[in-house]
Amino acid sequence: MKTTGIRLYFDEDMSSIVAARLRKIGWDILTTHQVGNSGIEDHDQLRFATQERRILVTRNYADFQALHEHFLNEGQTHTGIIVCFWRPEIQKMIEALVKTIQQYGGSDWTNVLAYA
């Protein structure tokens, strides 16, 4: 499945293999490593993704769920977060991520917290 207009930002908890496989089939993915953001705070990662108009993809459930709630409580917006749970098979992670994106489609991801 090729995405139209969906732009993703993988934080450092996400697999570079997942990013590479999705890029190979045409997905627009940027990673923390590519932009030199490795090691920066989670709220800065989310702000960066929002500035770049990208959905942040992470495996860091606890921190980003709390950060999402903090943004909402403070009246701030973000361009979406997808928590992608770890699976022993890379292909299963990719399928879960694709399924989640298909469920929301190209709609507005503003302040969406989704799970894959």
Beta strands, then each sheet from edge to edge (+ up, - down):
strand 1: 7-10
strand 2: 28-31
strand 3: 55-58
strand 4: 81-83
strand 5: 113-115
sheet 1: 2+ 1+ 3+ 4+ 5+
end
